[in-house]
Amino acid sequence: MQQYTSFISEHSAEFPIVFKIKEILRSDFNVICPIFPWLNREGSNISKVIHANERYMLLGLFPRRPKVNKHNYNEILIKINEEIVESAQIAEEYGFPMVAGCPLANNFKELANSPDCIWIKLNSKTDKFIKIDRKKLIADYFDDNLIFDPILLKDYVLKYNNYYSLDMIMDVIRDIKRLSYGNHFFRFVSYKPLYFLLQS
């Protein structure tokens, strides 16, 4: 894997991914609000009062950065870490989807121009290393956990159709943090998901 390296961070990858998700879901939801939740901000007492009568569907997202092959820039490697899958499995138990998303870009110009993204369903069968050849997209990939078509991502999100109060959402997020990392005393928590509050 040493021939693959990143030219951006996960935070830089977030921007086109968030834009893409809003674009994909806008025909089905009036509210598509990405949040990076702090329990004492988005989950604060004033926030709970303001949103007391609101209910939201929830989508979790782990942005992943594309690792580019140094010898062939069309080859991209995506790494899926164990703790990401653990978080997604807990989300599944609570009844909402959590995916990883990666922009299929190999330079800043592509990153700026709404690049195609790959969406990855996160579960125990998800490959830890996913190699993508940008010249062979869709046709040569048969992994059920990989989503290239935006319509299929939308279908995957809509099939859950569970609505939560903000109180419940913050409890779920707290539990995911606790359960994902609580048994790993020495683990540094470096992967934190974004969440989308969705309302039709």
VMD Tcl script that draws the C-alpha trace (Angstrom):
set ca {
  {0.00 0.00 0.00}
  {3.03 2.29 0.15}
  {2.53 3.44 -3.43}
  {-0.72 5.16 -2.35}
  {-0.70 8.53 -0.63}
  {-3.13 11.36 0.09}
  {-3.05 14.89 -1.26}
  {-5.90 16.11 1.01}
  {-7.18 15.56 4.55}
  {-10.57 14.16 5.55}
  {-11.72 17.70 6.36}
  {-10.98 18.81 2.79}
  {-12.83 15.76 1.48}
  {-15.90 16.77 3.51}
  {-16.78 19.78 1.36}
  {-17.57 18.10 -1.98}
  {-19.13 15.13 -0.15}
  {-21.55 17.33 1.81}
  {-22.45 19.22 -1.38}
  {-23.12 15.94 -3.19}
  {-25.35 14.55 -0.46}
  {-27.41 17.73 -0.37}
  {-27.71 17.59 -4.15}
  {-28.77 13.92 -4.12}
  {-31.38 14.27 -1.36}
  {-32.84 17.71 -2.09}
  {-35.82 16.35 -4.08}
  {-36.95 14.29 -1.06}
  {-36.20 16.56 1.90}
  {-36.90 20.21 2.68}
  {-34.24 20.20 5.40}
  {-30.81 18.67 4.83}
  {-28.66 20.03 7.62}
  {-25.11 18.72 8.08}
  {-23.84 18.92 11.65}
  {-20.63 18.05 13.45}
  {-22.33 17.67 16.82}
  {-21.06 18.89 20.13}
  {-23.37 17.67 22.87}
  {-23.13 21.06 24.61}
  {-23.86 23.01 21.39}
  {-26.19 21.17 18.98}
  {-27.38 19.15 21.98}
  {-27.58 22.10 24.39}
  {-30.68 22.99 26.38}
  {-31.44 26.00 24.17}
  {-31.13 23.87 21.04}
  {-33.50 21.29 22.52}
  {-36.03 24.00 23.36}
  {-35.83 25.54 19.88}
  {-36.29 22.15 18.20}
  {-38.61 20.53 20.75}
  {-41.36 19.84 18.21}
  {-39.09 18.77 15.36}
  {-38.41 15.24 14.16}
  {-35.59 14.27 11.82}
  {-34.33 11.32 9.88}
  {-30.64 10.78 10.52}
  {-27.76 9.92 8.21}
  {-24.22 9.38 9.49}
  {-21.24 10.03 7.23}
  {-17.54 9.29 7.54}
  {-15.61 11.35 4.95}
  {-12.69 9.42 3.52}
  {-9.82 10.93 1.61}
  {-8.69 9.46 -1.71}
  {-5.23 7.93 -1.57}
  {-3.70 8.29 -5.04}
  {-1.36 5.75 -6.64}
  {1.96 7.55 -7.12}
  {2.52 5.71 -10.40}
  {-1.03 5.86 -11.80}
  {-3.15 8.80 -10.68}
  {-6.35 7.14 -11.90}
  {-6.02 4.48 -9.20}
  {-7.43 5.48 -5.84}
  {-7.29 3.60 -2.55}
  {-9.88 4.12 0.20}
  {-9.15 2.85 3.69}
  {-11.96 1.77 6.00}
  {-10.82 1.58 9.62}
  {-12.21 -0.83 12.19}
  {-13.65 1.87 14.46}
  {-15.65 3.32 11.55}
  {-17.33 -0.02 10.97}
  {-18.00 -0.38 14.71}
  {-19.78 2.99 14.78}
  {-21.87 2.05 11.73}
  {-22.93 -1.24 13.27}
  {-24.20 0.61 16.34}
  {-26.06 3.11 14.10}
  {-27.71 0.17 12.34}
  {-28.95 -1.14 15.69}
  {-30.55 2.26 16.34}
  {-32.19 2.20 12.92}
  {-30.37 4.74 10.79}
  {-27.74 4.43 8.04}
  {-24.10 5.39 8.28}
  {-21.94 5.45 5.18}
  {-18.43 6.42 4.16}
  {-18.01 8.81 1.25}
  {-14.96 9.59 -0.84}
  {-14.54 12.09 -3.69}
  {-12.96 10.37 -6.70}
  {-10.58 13.26 -7.35}
  {-6.82 13.28 -7.79}
  {-6.15 17.03 -7.86}
  {-7.54 20.32 -6.53}
  {-9.23 21.26 -9.82}
  {-11.29 18.08 -9.77}
  {-12.03 18.51 -6.09}
  {-13.39 22.00 -6.82}
  {-15.69 20.90 -9.62}
  {-18.15 18.59 -7.87}
  {-16.32 15.31 -8.46}
  {-18.05 11.95 -8.58}
  {-18.11 10.26 -5.21}
  {-18.19 6.67 -4.10}
  {-20.45 5.75 -1.19}
  {-19.64 2.74 0.97}
  {-22.11 0.85 3.13}
  {-20.36 0.08 6.39}
  {-20.81 -3.37 7.90}
  {-18.80 -6.43 8.92}
  {-18.37 -7.41 5.25}
  {-16.94 -4.06 4.14}
  {-13.44 -4.38 2.72}
  {-10.78 -2.57 4.74}
  {-8.96 -1.46 1.58}
  {-10.97 -0.51 -1.51}
  {-9.15 0.11 -4.78}
  {-10.90 2.08 -7.50}
  {-9.76 2.58 -11.08}
  {-11.47 5.76 -12.26}
  {-11.39 4.56 -15.86}
  {-13.48 1.51 -15.01}
  {-16.15 2.99 -12.79}
  {-19.39 1.10 -12.29}
  {-18.92 -1.55 -14.97}
  {-16.15 -3.48 -13.23}
  {-17.35 -3.26 -9.63}
  {-19.80 -5.75 -8.19}
  {-19.37 -5.26 -4.45}
  {-22.82 -4.77 -2.89}
  {-21.33 -2.36 -0.36}
  {-20.11 0.07 -3.03}
  {-22.55 2.66 -4.40}
  {-21.63 4.69 -7.48}
  {-25.14 5.71 -8.61}
  {-26.60 8.65 -6.62}
  {-30.10 7.20 -7.02}
  {-29.00 4.04 -5.24}
  {-27.59 6.09 -2.38}
  {-30.91 7.92 -2.06}
  {-32.80 4.61 -2.07}
  {-30.49 3.29 0.63}
  {-31.14 6.33 2.87}
  {-34.90 6.40 2.28}
  {-35.47 2.76 3.18}
  {-34.78 3.51 6.86}
  {-37.50 6.16 7.23}
  {-37.15 6.54 11.01}
  {-37.71 9.95 12.62}
  {-36.13 11.04 15.90}
  {-36.45 13.95 18.31}
  {-33.31 16.01 18.89}
  {-33.15 14.59 22.43}
  {-33.07 11.08 21.04}
  {-30.53 11.98 18.35}
  {-28.11 13.34 20.93}
  {-28.59 10.25 23.09}
  {-27.81 8.06 20.08}
  {-24.70 10.07 19.19}
  {-23.54 9.88 22.81}
  {-24.04 6.11 22.82}
  {-22.16 5.66 19.55}
  {-19.21 7.57 20.99}
  {-19.30 5.59 24.22}
  {-19.92 2.13 22.76}
  {-17.54 2.50 19.82}
  {-14.57 3.58 21.89}
  {-15.44 2.64 25.47}
  {-13.72 -0.75 25.28}
  {-10.54 0.69 23.77}
  {-8.96 2.61 26.63}
  {-5.72 3.37 24.77}
  {-7.28 4.08 21.39}
  {-7.00 7.64 20.11}
  {-10.37 8.58 18.63}
  {-9.40 10.07 15.29}
  {-12.47 9.33 13.16}
  {-15.59 11.28 13.97}
  {-18.64 11.22 11.70}
  {-20.73 14.04 10.38}
  {-24.49 13.70 10.67}
  {-27.27 14.96 8.44}
  {-30.59 15.98 9.95}
  {-33.21 15.25 7.29}
  {-36.79 16.44 7.25}
  {-39.38 16.12 4.50}
}
mol new
graphics top color blue
foreach p $ca { graphics top sphere $p radius 0.5 }
foreach p [lrange $ca 0 end-1] q [lrange $ca 1 end] { graphics top cylinder $p $q radius 0.2 }
display resetview
